[in-house]
Amino acid sequence: MWDAIPYCGAGPGPAEAWSRWNTDPLLLTGLALLLGWALLRPAPRRGMALLAWLVLVVAFVSPLCALSSALFAARTLHHVLLIGVAAPLLALALRDGTRRRAGAWLSLALPLHVVILWLWHAPPAYAAALSGDAVYWGMQATLLGSALTFWAAALGRRDEAWPYVSGLLAMMAQMGLLGALITFAPAALYAPHLATTQAWGFSPLQDQQLAGLIMWVPASLIYLLAALVRAGRWLDEAAPERDA
């Protein structure tokens, strides 16, 4: 039986979940500093920074934080918000607007992010992250940091688009693969949730299958959409050159 208490607290049942807001003073201080930074960004990057801040509030302060202790599906949603929504918004907020040619940055950022993502979804590493605050924040920091590095490379203004479109499609493929492996696993793999899903009407395996589907479909679509937008903008920019 799993008896460790995760950072967000013990997994709640439906009756108490919606009152479980995270008021950790250190977390709120960090978010306040991030909000101050966001407000100082020039427009339109200020809007991107504020949206990223709001996503992080939802992920870490709202009842989603506590719910992610009960359901692996909620934890997966938490991770998708972190790496698929907050990270690209922060990357856009930090972008300096300069144009750079394709280089080695994405070729390093992509495998780094993939390795970290798969590492933290290995059952032993995942269980360790939910057994102590230090490992938990190590998981969050490395997921967000590697995702920010990846998105900064993939979304930066480049003269050559296809290496970056390929990188986004590669992320989509590996996200779908990881989601499929989790969905079709024959048994529940994540010990922290073995005794916390029943109150929500799920068996641990059903919860795990839902988590896999979240990663397989909507999370993968984020990268596909970004790849299509990136390719479309490159084609629009290249059209005047072809017509000249």
N, C-alpha and C positions, 0 to 999 in steps of 0.2 A: 504493500500500500504506500502510495506517495504521500509523505507528510511534510515536505518542505513548503515554506510559505513564499510564493513568488513576490517580486517587487510590488506588483499591483494588488497584493493581498490574496487571500484565499478565494477560490472561485465561487462567485455568488450564485444563488438561485434567482429565478425570475422576479420574486417578490422584492428582493433587495437590490437588484443590479442597478436600477435606474437612479438610486440615491448614492451610488458609490463613485463620487468624484474624487480625483486624486489631488490632494492639497499639500503635497510634499514641498516644503519651503525652498529647498535647493532647486527643484524643478521649476517652480514658479518664478524664482529669481532669474534662472537661465532664460525662461520664456519672455520675461519682462525685458531683459537685455536684448534679446532677439527682436522684440517688438520695437524697441528704440532704434536699433539698427535699420529695421525695415522702414520706419517712418522717415529716416534720413536719406534713403535711396532716392535718386532722381526718378521722375516719371519717365517712361511707364514701368521702370523696374520696381518702383515702390509697390505697385499693385501686385506684381509677381511675388515680392517678398512678403507682403501682408497675407496673400493667399497661402503661401508656404507656412507662415506662422500659424494661421488658422488650422491648417491640416495637422500640424504638430500638436496643437491644443486638443483637437479631436482625438488624436492617437494616444496622447499621454495623460490628459487631464479628464476627459469625458469618461462616462461609464464604460466606454470601449476598453479602456485599460483594465478594469476589473473583469469584464466579460472575457477578455483574452486569457485570463487565468483559468476560466471554466471551459472554454471551447477552443479547440485548435483552429476551427474555422474563423473565429474572431481574431485569433493571433495572426492567422494568414492575412485577413483583411487589414490588420494593423501593419503588417510588413508591406503589403501592397501600397497602402497610403504613404508609408515611409519612403520606399524606394521607387515607386512608380508615379507618385503625385508630388510629395514634398521635395524630393531630390531634383526633378526637372524644373520645378518652379524656382528653387534656390539657384540652380544653374543659370536660368534665364535672368534672375535678379542680379547675379554676379557678373554676367557677361559684359565685356568692355566694348563690344561693337567692332573690334578690329577683325580684319580678315587674315586668316592664316592658311597656308597650304597643308594638305594632308601630310601627316607625319607619324611618328611612333606612339603618340599619346594614346590614341584609341586602342592600338594593338597591345598596350600594357593595361589600360583601364578595363577593357572587356574581360580578359581572363581573370584579373584580380577580383572583379565584382562577381563573376560566376563562381569562382572558388569559395569566396566568403559566403555567398548565398547558399550554396550546396552544403558547406560546412555546418552552418547554423541550423540547417534542416535535417542533418543527421541526428537520429534519436539521442545518442549520448550527449552530444554538444547542446542540443535543445534542452534536454533535461538539466544539464549543468547550468544553463542560463536562467532557468526558472527556480533554481535552488539557492541562489545568492545574488545580492544586488550588484556586486562588482562584475560578475560574469554577465548579468543581465545588461548592464550598461555597456559592457564590452561588445555584446551582440548588437545593441542598438547603434552604437557609435561606428562600428565597422560596416554594418549594413548601410547606414546613411552615408558615411564617408565614401565608401567604394561606389555607391550609387551616384553620389554627387560628382565624383571624378568621371564616371562613365558618361553621365548626361552632359557634363560640361564639354567633354570631347565630342559627343555625338550631335549636340545642338549648336555648337559654336559656328560662327559664320565662316565657312570655308569656300575656297575656290573650286574644290573638287568634292562632289557630294556622294558619289557612289561608295567609297570606302565607309562612309558614315551610315549610309542606308544599309549597307551590308552588316555593319556592326549592330544596328537596331534589329535587323531581321535575325541575326544570330542570337541576340538576347531573347527575342520572341520564341525562337525554337527551343532554347534551353529551358526557358520558363515553362513552356508547354510540356517538355519532357519531364521535368521535375514534378509538375502537377499531375501528369499521367501516372508516373510511378507511385505517387502518394495515393491517387484515386484508386488504382487497381491493386494496391498492396493487399494481400489476403488476410492480414490481421492488423489490429490497432498497434501502432508503433511507438506512440508518444506517452510515456508513463505519467507525466503530470496531469493528463486529462482522463485517465482511466476511470476515475471515481467522480468526475465532476460534470459529465455530459448528460447523465440520465435525468437530472432535474429539468433540463431543457427539452426533453423528449427525444434525445438522440442516444444511440449506443455509441461507444467510443469509435467503432469502425465507421458508422454513418457520419459522425462528426469529421473524421479524417477524410472521408470521401468528399464531403462538402468542401473542406479546405482545399483538397486537390483540384476540384472543379473551379474554385475561385482563382487558383493560380493558373490553371490550364487555359481558361477561357478569358475572363475579363482582364486579368493581369497581362496575358500575352497580347491582347488587343491594344493595350496602351502602347507597346513597342511597335506594333504594326501601324497604328495610326500615326505615330511619330515618324516612322519611315516613309509613309505615304506623303505626309506634309513636307518632310525634308526633300523628297524627290520632286514633289510638285513645285516647290519654291526654286529648286535648282533649274528645272525645266523653264520656268517663267523667266529666270534671270538669263538663261542661255538663249532664249528666243530672239531678243534684239540682236545678239551677236551673230546668229545665223542669218537674220534678215538683212544685216548690214552689207 
